[in-house]
Every structure is written in structure tokens, then in C-alpha cells.
């Protein structure tokens, strides 16, 4: 059975199994708890307070979450990450239990606190600290292999959490979901504490707390001022948040009208979360990789903005339950399984030292600042705009999101060119993220650059095999007569690898080349052909 289990993770090496199992279990358990808490807090909030209070609550939730993220940034790195995680989990569970006790006395205002707590715990416990903690024990290469499995473990926890929410909502008061949420976080704390000796025994490859520390975020903020790609990524996140929270306001109105009790809402949310987490695994493991292979990061980045725009059109034309479900799926499922994955890969075109810092800045600060802006905007337009006008407002935000991603697409390739030219970027780390259209544009820039350079940078000579694998051979044929012999060698070898039909004519010239390295490469290519 153990052999069968580990065969499900072909990229996992034997010496990584023990620590992987711990982090996968932690991901599943904390997502299970958060899913139950989300179902319960949303259901009670909508049933007893109503969607009309959402704009003000968005502002409050974002302010609390940004404050929590800043507090976390001041503390992280000062103590061990496992110790910090233990105390954060225990403290959060204790506060949730206090909230459950207040709710049992009949207080309604505490439901706002639970709604806000769902965002705070998701932002700090999961998005910020979990991944900072995991990065301590997996280096860059192993992270690329194993982190998709950890994301999948979280989705499995979401399935189990949704199913548990359905069972509890049908057999007990909805408040039982909030109690289970607290118990789940307490269990996470016990799991971390129980492995404290293992965490000290496992070799930590480095401390990545700097990326989410106050100093790291300040450095990222300064970098935004001088990097066009970083600026457009920031605008993209802001536009996305404004669009998606407008969509959330509209979908919550649909759900509130469709269900008349908190138990019915909690059962619906539990069922929805269980099903969509299962779909999320399929999208993340099948659909997203297929899109990336076909179109690459830069072009796949446009899919979610287009889907968001079309979702607003559907909500405007037919605001019924099934459209509300599609709207939430676009907001949560497609963002988690597609948009966030593509956005994370976009960071690879940034200088290495800023990748983690930009992720922490965008997901820990910009996201929630934009959420606050979305809440303020909804407060200002609520009552002044009818349903259709509010959908048009959301379409405008989705258009900003899409236009920003168009610029991200251009700046991603431009930044990639700059990093490759300077030799600061390893082509192996990003080559798999490039689609055919991306490679074609990169090849055009490469060819134009070589025309003006008599002595090309070393990083330029690593690109011809990438072009050949994608069938982009025309620039290689043109540059096979470049003035620098190393360029001629790289082009001939890449064309031979691709079995390009135009190669024989080039070899007639290359076999008589004055440079011995070029003649040798041509002889080898002739033998291959």
C-alpha cells in the first residue's frame, strides 16, 4: 500500500517523503478547517445581516487583514517559523472559540467578526506563512516539483471540508461549523507541535522569511517604481480584485435570494466547495498545464480576465442561481487553479531576489488594499446603480484587469529578454513556461538584437535549442551566417536537432567556414542528417 501511495507522486524523492507528508497533511488540514469556517461564516452573515452590508464589511476585512499582514511582517524572521505558526494557530483558535461563546449568547455583531476572520486567517495563516514555512524545507528546484502536490493536498482538504460542512449543516445548528473551524485550527497547531523535533532534524535549506518581512516588502515597493513588469502586475492585481469583489457582491445577492435559512445556505456552500475543490484539482493538473504548453505564461495570462468579463455579461442578462454558481466558480476556482498559477509563473521573469518579495507584496498588501478600494467603491455606487449598471461597473474593472494583463504579457517577454541577456536567469527554469507564440516573439527580439551585436552575450547562445524545439527555425537560418562563430555553431546545432529542411544548403557554406568550430559543428550536423 505504501508503494502504491508513493507512486502517486512520481516527482517525489525518497529522502523528501517524510517532510512532504508533514506539509501535505498540514495543507489539507488547514484548508479543511478554513473551508468549514468559510461556509459557516458566509451562511450566517448573509442570512442574518444580508448582502447589503457587504461593501462596509469588505473595507473592514481588508483593513484588518492588511493590519494583520503588517504585524506578521514585523514578527516573521525573529523566531523560528514553526514556533511562530504554532502560536498563531493556537491564538486564532482561542479567539474563534471566544466568538462562538459570544454568538451562543445571541449576539449578531460577532458574525461580522467571523466573516472578517475568514479573510484574515486565509491571508496570514495560509497565503503568507504556510508557504514561507514550507520554503524553509524545499529549495527552488524541489519547490517547482513538489509545490503543485501541496496545492493539490489543499484541494483535497477543501473537498473534505465541504463534505463536513454539508453533514454538520444538516444535523446541527450552523454555529457548529464555526466551532469545528476553531477545532480544526487547534488540530493544525497540535500537528506542528508534534513534529517540532522532526522540523529541527530535517535539513532546512534556507530561511525565506525575508520575502514577507517589512524590509522585504519595502524593497519590493521600491522595485515596483523602477520595473514596468512589476508595475503592471500590481495594476493587474488591483483590477482583478475590484472586478472579483464586485462579482462577489452580485453573487451573494443571488444566493441570499435563493435560500431562506442559514442551514440551507451552509449546506449549499458546503456542497459547492466540495464539488469545486474536486474540479479545481482537474483544472490545476490538466487544463492549466495544457494552456501553458500551448500558449505559454504570457498569453495564458489573458484567459481569466476574458472569463471574468463574460461572467459579468451572464450575471447582467440572467441573474439566477446557476449563473451565481458560475460567477463564484470564476472568482474562486478559476483564480486558484489558473490565474494565480500563471501570475506566480510571471514572477520568474523578475530578478531572482525580488520574486518572493513581489509575491508577498501583491498577495499580502496590494490584494487587500484593492479589496478595501472595492468596498469603498461599492459603498459609493450602492443605491445609485441598479443591477445592470453595477454589472457594467464590474465589466469596466474586468477591462482594466485584461488591459493590464496585456501589458504584463509584453513586459514579461521584455523582462525575460533582459534577464537572459545579462545571464541572471537560467533558461531551464522558464523554458517550460513559454508557449509557441511566446517563443516566436522571443526569437524575433533575439534576431533583431544579434543584427546589432558583433559579440553577443553568453545567455543569447542558450536560446537556439529552445527555438528549434518549438519549430521556430527561420531566425536560426538567418543567423547561421552571423559574424560571430559561436552564434553560427549554436544555430547549426539547433537546426540539426530540429532536422530543418533548409539545413543542407547552410551546411555547404558552413563546411568551408574559416572557423574550425563551425566546420566541426557542420560535419556533425551532416552526419546527423
NORURDA-V259904 format. One record per backbone hydrogen bond with DSSP energy under -0.5 kcal/mol. CO is the residue of the C=O (numbers start at 0). NH is the residue of the N-H. Records with the same first field share a line. If there is no record, write none. Layout:
BEGIN
CO=NH, NH
END
This chain:
BEGIN
0=4
1=5
2=6
4=7
5=8
8=11
12=15, 16
13=16
15=19
16=20
17=21
18=22
19=23
20=24
21=25
22=26
23=27
24=28
25=29
26=30
27=31
28=32
29=33
30=34
31=35
32=36
33=37
34=38
35=39
36=40
37=41
38=42
39=43
40=44
41=45
42=46
43=47
44=48, 49
49=52
50=53
52=56
53=57
54=58
55=59
56=60
57=61
58=62
59=63
60=64
61=65
62=66
63=67
64=68
65=69
66=70
67=71
68=72
69=73
70=74
71=74, 75
72=213
74=77
78=76
79=83
80=84
81=85
82=86
83=87
84=88
85=89
86=90
87=91
88=92
89=93
90=94
91=95
92=96
93=97
94=98
95=99
96=100
97=101
98=102
99=103
100=104
101=104, 106
102=105
107=110
108=111, 112
109=113
110=114
111=115
112=116
113=117
114=118
115=118, 119
116=120
117=121
118=122
119=123
120=124, 125
121=126
122=127
123=128
124=129
125=130
127=131
128=132
129=133
130=134
131=135
132=135
133=136
135=204, 205
138=142
139=143
140=144
141=145
142=146
145=148, 149
146=150
147=151
148=152
149=153
150=154
151=155
152=156
153=157
154=158
155=159
156=160
157=161
158=162
159=163
160=164
161=165
162=166
163=167
164=168
165=169
166=170
167=170, 171
172=175
173=176, 177
174=178
175=179
176=180
177=181
178=182
179=183
180=184
181=185
182=186
183=187
184=188
185=189
186=190
187=191
188=192
189=193
190=194
191=194
192=195
194=198
195=199
196=200
197=201
201=203
202=204
205=207
207=210
208=211, 212
209=212
212=216
213=217
214=218
215=219
216=220
217=221
218=222
219=223
220=224
221=225
222=225, 226
225=227
226=230
227=231
228=232
229=233
230=234
231=235
232=236
233=237
234=238
235=239
236=240
237=241
238=242
239=243
240=244
241=245
242=246
243=247
244=248
245=249
246=250
247=251
248=252
249=253
250=254
251=255
252=256
253=257
254=258
260=264
261=265
262=266
263=267
264=268
265=269
266=270
267=271
268=272
269=273
270=274
271=275
272=276
273=277
274=278
275=279
276=280
277=281
278=282
279=283
280=284
281=285, 286
282=287
285=289
286=290
287=291
288=292
289=293
290=294, 295
291=295
293=435
294=298, 434
295=299
296=300
298=301
299=302, 303
301=305
302=306
303=307
304=308
305=309
306=310
307=311
308=312
309=313
310=314
311=315
312=316
313=317
317=319
319=322, 323
320=324
321=325
322=326
323=327
324=328
325=329
326=330
327=331, 332
328=333
331=335
332=336
333=337, 338
334=339
337=341
338=342
339=343
340=344
341=345
342=346
343=346
344=347
345=348
346=349
350=353, 354
351=354, 355
353=357
354=358
355=359
356=360
357=361
358=362
359=363
360=364, 365
361=366
364=368
365=369
366=370
367=371
368=372
369=373
370=374
371=375
372=376
373=377
374=378
375=379
376=380
377=381
380=383, 384
384=382
385=389
386=390
387=391
388=392
389=393
390=394
391=395
392=396
393=397
394=398
395=399
396=400
397=401
398=402
399=403
400=404
401=405
402=406
403=407
404=408
405=409
406=410
407=411
408=412
409=413
410=414
411=415
412=416
413=417
414=418
415=419
416=420
417=421
418=422, 423, 424
419=422
420=458
424=426
425=428, 429
426=429, 430
429=432
430=433
432=296
434=438
435=439
436=440
437=441
438=442
439=443
440=444
441=445
442=446
443=447
444=448
445=449
446=450
447=451
448=451
449=452
451=453
456=459, 460
457=460
458=461
459=462
462=465, 466
463=467
464=468
465=469
466=471
467=470
470=472
472=476
473=477
474=478
475=479
477=480
478=481
483=486, 487
484=488
485=489
486=490
487=491
488=492
489=493
490=494
491=495
492=496
493=497
494=499
495=498
499=502
501=505
502=505, 506
503=507
504=508
505=509
506=510
508=511
509=512
514=518
515=519
516=520
517=521
518=522
519=523
520=524
521=525
522=526
523=527
524=528
END
